[in-house]
């Protein structure tokens, strides 16, 4: 209140003093109005002072009339200020309480979201793993659509719903259940000609799928079954197993889920191995077969000759022309007697030598084939390596399959050359030993005939006569 009184009452007092001074000035003005000009000026100043004082009085009166109104407004403003302060205090308390409650709720939310986040990570991982397993599983042929959208769960950015979690659980339980079951169903199978056919398929868990034609391969990319290009030997058991009425029946199961079957298909059979040898391999096989056929023919001929020679030994006195020994005996008996020993020996050697070409026929060719076969194998090895290096030059070493054909030709021709040379050498040795035995027998018989001729001559011309 003191600042207010000093700012309002002090001007009023000063104004009142100034007004009294103005009245005195008016009186002086009236006195000296007609005296001199200074007096007139003074009077005029006094007139202005009086007018100013009148205006001040009017303003003071108006101010005094509004003083009560100002006091009332001041009291109302103070009351409003007090209410606002009370409201501010109340709001501050509420804000503090809300801030504390919000902190507590945020901490609770963080804990709950942390648990849900761990569950969300597990769900994504399980969905991704299950999706990968189902992609390579035979059960996808029988049940292509699953209840759970595994791709969505594996790539989701938000928390899964209860329905999605239940669908994931159902898909897991379904896969575990049918993994151990043997079921039959109709499915489209890609045949060996590439055309799809609808067949009755039997699935043995997640290991193999079979039908009456044999094992079926599962294509994970196409999600379809297809016929194998070549069935393994164990496929003969499948029809008996499918039609068996007993509770237990033998079956050749591939525990690697088709991996061993695919490896068996990738491993070439004998015909494919031969085809890998290309032209050189065919030539080696041809030479080997011709040489073995020639050796077989010579063994048959020598066996026949040997049988006839043995028969001739049993009947040495009757020489037959159907065997070498008989012809040698016949040539001896047809000689004029008596003959000189040297002439007789020469004639017998001539008779034996006459039989040698027939007994040794074909041996040189067999031996030649036995020597050529490994040389042809070496030739195939060189040509195969040339093809391999040419593939490396054209395509680099990034894909080993591009070099496989040349390496296969190099190795197969070497193997074929050895396989042809070894039996040819054995056959040549066998044929040569049989012919040598017959030639030795002829030499023995010719030497015996010469010795007999010498004995006869010695008996006819005893010593001293």
Secondary structure, DSSP 4 states (H G I P E B T S, - for coil): -HHHHHHHHHHHHHHHHHHHHHHHHHHHHHHSTTT-HHHHHHHHHHHHHHHHHHHHHHHHHHHHHHHHHHHHHHHHHHHHHHHHHHHHHHHHHHHHHHHHHHHHHHHHHHHHHHHHHHHHHHHHHHHHHHHHHHHT-THHHH--S-SS-HHHHHH-SSPPPHHHHHHHHHHHHHHHHHHT-EEEEEEEEE-TTS-EEEEEEEEETTTEEEETTEEEEEETTTTEEEE-SS--GGGHHHHHHHT--SS-------TTTTHHHHHHHHS--HHHHHHHTHHHHHHHHHHHHHHHHHHHHHHHHHHHHHHHHHHHHHTTTS--TTSHHHHHHHHHHTS-SS--HHHHHHHHHHHHHHHHHHHSTTHHHHHHHHHHHHHHHHHHHHHHHHHHHHHHHHH-SS-THHHHHHHHHHHHHHHHHHHHHHHHHHHHHHHHHHHHHHHHHHHHHHHHHHHHHHHHHHHHS-TT-
